[in-house]
Amino acid sequence: MVDITTVSHDTKTPENYSKYLDRIDSYLEVCRDKTVLEIGPCHWMMSERILSKNPISLDTIEPDPYAHNRRPEGLTNHLMTANDFFAKDKRTFDVVICVGVLYHLHSPIHMLELILNIAKPEHFVLETTNNIATKPSIYKEEMSVPGNAFGDKGINKPVGYNVTIPNDYYENIVLDFNYKLCNKEYIEETFRSKCDVFIWRFKK
């Protein structure tokens, strides 16, 4: 059953984003006593919430130098693209959290494949919108495509929310990797244009 709620999804306003984190806090309980990888922490509020769950460890991937320099003290951030990280680091993680990342990418499918084939998390928390930047986002692309999965050319910033994909599109990709769906929640966008935002928790 899908829990439908309306919350502000304004990630640029700390007070509103804190309320959003309160709403999804139960999804982060899986981080307790686990090794965790967070992809795209940006302003670190999610990271701090994860740390409050007392994980064994928390690694983050944030390729932006400005964000990297603002990270919480003692946090292990990998200042590189996800492509570069997964090319050199073959560790598995108990939990992977990927929130607000896929819709930035030319090839979100590739990002999912990197996570599920290499990190192989027991728990996977995913949040994204069904609105994407460009139609090619729904196709597999070569690693050399600019913006591909935090690729060497960086993130492809959305040019507009004028292309949509089915709400279960990413969900079905993860299920194909033999994960089961534990939780799914619809969060109505109240910040920019109205769009569907979903958060899922999968378990291997």
N, C-alpha and C positions, 0 to 999 in steps of 0.2 A: 504494500500500500504506500502511495506517495503522500508525504506530509506537505501540504501546501501552506505557505505562509508569506507574509509581506514584510520585508525588512529593507532598510536602506543598504544599498550595496556600494556606497560612496567610499571607496578605499583611500581617497585622498584626505578624508576628514577623520582624524584619530578617534573622536568621540563616537561617530557613527560606526566606524569599523570595529571599535571595541564592542558595540552592541551586536554587530554581525558575528563576531567571534563568540560572544556569549551564546548566540543562537545555535552555533555549530559545535559548541564545546564538547558535546558528547561524542562527536566523530573523532576527537583528538585523544580520547581516553585510551585508545589502542596504543598510544606512544609510551605508556607507562612501562618502565623496565624493558624497553625495546631499543634497538638501534634504528635510528630514524634518518632518512634523507628527505630534505625539503628542497623543491625545485622552484626558483623564482621568488625568494622571500621579499625582495624589494625594500619595504620600510620596516621589516623585522618584527612587526607586532604579532604576526602568526608564530614566528620563531620563539618569541618570549612566552607565548601561550603554550607552545609545545614543551619548552623547558620547564614550565610549571608542573608538567605531568611527570617529571623526574625520569626521563629516558636514560638508558645506559649511555647513549651518545646521540648527538645531533650534528649532522653534516648538512651544509647548504650549498647550493649552486646559484650564484648570482654574478653574472659577468659584467655588471655595471660598476666601474671603479668608484663612482660617487656613493652608490649604495654600499659597496664593500667597506668603505672608510667609515660608514656610520653604523656598522654592525655592533651588536652587544659585545662587551668585553669578554674575551675567552671563547667566543663562538668560532667554530671551524668553518669558514666559508671558502669555497673553491672559486677563485676569481677567474673563471673560464666559461666557455660555452658547455652546454650539456653534451654536445657531440664530443668535445675534447675530453670532458670528464669520463664519459663512458668508454672512450677509446683507450684510456690509460688505467682506469680504476675498475677492476672487475669484481669488487666486493659485492656481496649480497646484503640487503638490509631487511630488517623485520617489517619496517613500515616505510612507505614512500608517500609523500604528500605533494600534490601538484595542484595548486589553486591559482586560478586566474592567469594561466600561461598558454593553454592550447590555442585560444583564439588569436593570439599574436603571431602564430607560426604559419609559414607556407605549407608545412607538412606535419600536422599534428599526429598523423598516424605513425610517422617515423619516431616521434617522441615517445609514443606509447610503446612501440616495439623496443626501443632502447631500455625503457624502464622495466618492462615485463620479461624481456629476454636476458638482461644482464643483472639488474638489481634484484629481480625475482622476489618481490616483497610478499610476506605472508598477508599483510594488510595494505591496501592501496586506497588512499583517499584522493578523490579527483573532483575538482569543481571547474566548470566552464560554462559558457553560454552556447546556445545553438546558432548564434549569429557570428559569422566569421568575416574576415577581411576580404578575401577573394575566393572565387569559385575554385581555383586550383588547389585550395587548402584540403579538399576532400580526396585528392589523389596522391598516390605515393610518388615521391620525387627523389632524384639523386641527391647525395650528400652535398654536392657542389652548388645546389640551388641557394641563392642568397636568402638568409633569414630562416633556413630550414632547421627547425628544432634547435633554436639557439645556435644556429650555425656560425661559421666563421665570419660572416658578414653582419651578424647581430640579429636582433629581433625585427621582424617585419611588423611595424605598427599598423593597426587597422586603419583603413582609409574610409571605412563606413560600415554600418551594420545593415547592409542591404542584401546580404546573402544568408539564407538559413539552411540548416540541415535538420533531419529528423531528430527529435528529442532523445531518442534511444540510439543514436548513431554511434557515439563513443562507447556507450554502455555495451553494445553488442560486440564491439571489437575486444573489449576486456574480457567479456564472457567467453569469447572464442579461445582465450588463453587458459581456459578451465578454471576461471575464478567464479565464485558465486556472489550474488548481490546480497548484501546484508542490510543496507539502508540506502534510501534515495529520497531526496528532498528537493522540492521546487521552491525557489526563492524569487519572488517577483522583483524585477529591476525597478528601482524608484529613483535612480540617480540620473542616468543619461536617458536614452530612448528606452521605452518599455521593451524588454526582451526576456526570454526565458533563461534563467540561470539554474543549473542543477548541481547538486553535490551528491556524490555517491561514496559509499564505503564498500569495497570488495574484500573478500577473503579467499585465500588459496585453499 
